[in-house]
Amino acid sequence: MTKKLRYRLFSVRSPSEKDMRLFPPGLFAWPAAFQQFGITGEMSASLTKESLEQYDIIHINYTPSNATYASAIREKLGTNSDTKLIANVDFGTMMWDRIDPYIMRDQLQKCDMVFHVETSGAQRLSKWLRRDVPAIPHPSDIDEIAKGRKHDRSPVISCQYHRYMNTWAEYFYGLKDVAAEYGLNVVLLNFEMGDDKRAKVPINSMFDEIIPRLDYRKYLSFLSQSMLNVDITHDKTYGRGVVDAAALGVPTIGSNTIDAARILFGDYCIDPWDTNAMDGMVQFLLDTEEEREKAATYGMKHCARYSLENSYNKMIEELEEKGLV
């Protein structure tokens, strides 16, 4: 029987977000997983010793801007506390040039367990920290997402914008001709104008529609109506957007840099640099409804591995294996 634990994410929740159902997936879904399948799941930045020791697990998301969280919490808990401190490293590995590796190692060594959300980052951390760092993807509320599945589709190819990598050109060159041939609209989803000094390119003329970052529920509603979803990044990620699409039954072409794309849509993965492969894969899926149904069915069946329950069980399994609970 899986152990029931008390968990707290060391972070601050927006006061407007009361219901953890369909709370944005990823890091912030862990409290929901523990609330539903453990004893309790909370989110708070209270640093008092009394409040920390109310939980079995305190979880921090390591970034350069909060590098000292581990030191502060460890100082409060001491070295022999029954409350275990765990951490994951934020950012895809292509962005680790922003992280001082020595500071990171010093801080993460204060944690009882370290994990990463995808395999390549977990391997890098295992080598650098000289300890086992498992790959544990953040959870998604698969059951709630699946309630939004649609049977009728719009003639739309949804493209997932990755703001750190500025991924719009990949979609433009890969989809321009094939979308015109099949009479489909290409929509860039979740676009955010960065504050850096990128060259100013009029991308409004590059897509049929550009949709800025939406409330998560509105985003799911839009995605659920798409005929195809395309998710391309040059970085190594676990792919929560791919999991969303799989839960909604939307066939997805993903880059082979995304763990979830290889797992849920492996037959439809492409090299993120291969423009011709994107064009060809879209044609392949559009030409046969049976192939689209095959992709959707496989994704819907296997996305359960990212559910709140399975994520909780995976976390407990790793903690037990390391003798921490």
Buried (B, 14 or more C-beta within 10 A) or exposed (E): EEEEBBBBBBBEBEEEEEEBEBBBBBBBBBBBBBBBBBEBBBBBEEEEEEBBBBBBBBBBBBBEEBBEBBEBBBEBBEEEBEBBBBBBBBBBBBEBEEBEEEEBEEBBEBBBBBBBBBBBBBBBBBEBBEBBBBBBBBBBBBEBBBEBBBEEBBEBBBBBBBEBBBBBEBBBBBBBEBBEEBEBBBBBBBBEEEEEEEEEEEBEEBBEEBBEEBEBEEBBBBBBBBBBBBBBBBBBBBBBBBBBBBBBBBBBBBBBBBBBBBBBBEEBBBBBEBBEBBBBBBEBBBEEEEBBEBBBEBBBEBBBBBBBBBBBBBBBBBBEEBEBB
